[in-house]
Amino acid sequence: LEHLKVFDSLDGHGLKMLQSIGLKCAIISGRKSEMVQKRAQSLGLEHIFLGVEKKTLVLHTLLQDLQLTPKQCAAIGDDWPDLGVLKQVGLAACPAQAHDEVKKIAHYICARNGGQGAVREVCDLILRAQDCYSKLLLESFQ
């Protein structure tokens, strides 16, 4: 029996905007979910890792392939299995309902919950930091 998973269309569009400016996006999840796999593929994500027990190992392998350092990356997570990754990245974010231990190490705590726009919130933060937010917003009116 597969668990019900909620996806927010704002989150998906945020990930697509990050990809549009050349940023690489990945999903590293402890759950193996066909729904997540399909959603990630529909968003054009190239790096999808599901059923992962040691997320930091997958992160380091991926970063080696992409020739990036952890400090050049952002991640969002909500529970203990995400702590290792969040502790290493340059921007560690968590949704509003994240476990308290995750909130303690997060650089940014979203106003929104997971599945309700938290990922989009982080995407917008990154777009602003990259000075791309206003340009993409203006393009949306055309």
C-alpha angles and dihedrals in degrees: 000000000000118000118242109259123195120212124191118215089216089059091051094050090048091055091048090052091052089052090048090062091049101263119141117233127196140179119218109180134170090215124078104220130167089202092056091046092053093045092049092048091048088056091052095247111164097190112063120158117176131175091029119165099180105041095177091060091053091046093053093047091049093047091049089053091048093042093236134131123230090247089062090060140079126209137182123207139156111199146036097283087063096053096091093053094042092050091057106042127089093237117031114186134175136188120253093259095051120133114273092245089058092048089054093063100032118112089204130027112199122229088223132067126243111279089022104079104294092123090051090051090057092043090054090049090054093045090053092048089051089049091239102109098088093044093051091045092053091048089055090065093056 
